[in-house]
Amino acid sequence: MIAAANSGPIIARSGLDFLGSSVSSIMVRYRATQSGSLKLFWGNENGGPSSIRTLTSTPAYVANSGYAIATFDLSTHPEWVGRNIKSLRFDLISTGVTTIDYIRGSGALAANAGDNVQLPGPGLGSNEILKPSFATTSLLGGPTDRISFGFDAKQGVTYRLMASPDMSQGSWRVVNQVTADVDDRYELQADEGTSRQFYRVEFDFPAQ
């Protein structure tokens, strides 16, 4: 679960390389405190995200109406089908708070793109870009701005929360880590102030 507030928040990923034809649709389960729609942009070999490589979710969301599923049907879009997808961007509702529960592709998007946030194993299909309940992100108040990452952990696995200002090579640093004693829900926090940061969670399996 990811919560974002105001200022036209986006979820973006570049550096991808997968065939659009392997994914017929993308589903986003979300809720919001304001009315509006989600937008999906993408880049391919013809260019980056633009007005000819975008879809808007329908129907429009009604504020505070609970979770809804936005489906982006990509099965006939000429800039998606047969193209090599290089980047994805989701524009959330630009006012209020939008909470994303999951983002899923109908085909092998996560497996091809390497963009999934999941552990390997039974029950975690390759079409999960963000598995429901695997990861939650919360903004915490207090003397400094903190971000809390919650996730379903497996016993013996070490998880590292990494941060980077720009996702460039060599810029990632460890801000917190934990080794799970049991299969349970764990949480890692980052005190990052107000500067923009990108985050990822890495994990190491125990030696056999």
C-alpha positions, 0 to 999 in steps of 0.5 A: 500500500502506498499513500501519496498526498497533493502536488500531482504525485506520480509513481514512475519507473524507467530502465525497463525493457519488456514486450507490451504484447505480453501484457493486455491490461494493468489494474490498480486498486486504490482509494482517494479523498478527492474525486478524479482519475488515474493516468497511465503513461509509458515510454517505448522505442518511439519516445518517452511518456507523452500524450500519445502514450497514455490512458486515463482510468474510467469511470472517474473516482468519487471521493471517499467511496472506498477502494475501486479498481482502475483497469487500463486496457492496453490490448489494442493500443498501437503504442503498446502492442508490439512495442518495447516498453521502456518506462511506466508512470502512474499519475495519481489524483492531484489533490488530497490523498491517494492510497494504492493497494496494488498494481497488477499486470495481466501478463508477465509484466513483472517477470519481464521488467524486473519491477515487481516488489515480491518474494519468490515462492508459491502463490506469488505469480509473475503478474504481481507488480505490487502484491496486495498486502506485501508492502505498505508505505505510511507517512509519519508525523513528528519532529522530522518527516519519517516514512514507514515501510511495512512488509510480509517477511519470511523467517531467516531473510534479511531485508535492507531498506535502501534510499537514493536521491536519483536512483543513479548507480552507486547512489543507493545507501542502507537506511535500515535493515532487519533479519526476520526471526519468524514469518510475520509482518515487519516494519522499517522506518526512514528519517529522511527529512523533506528531501525527495528520495527513492526507496527500495527493499533488498533481501538476502536469503540465509545460507543453506 
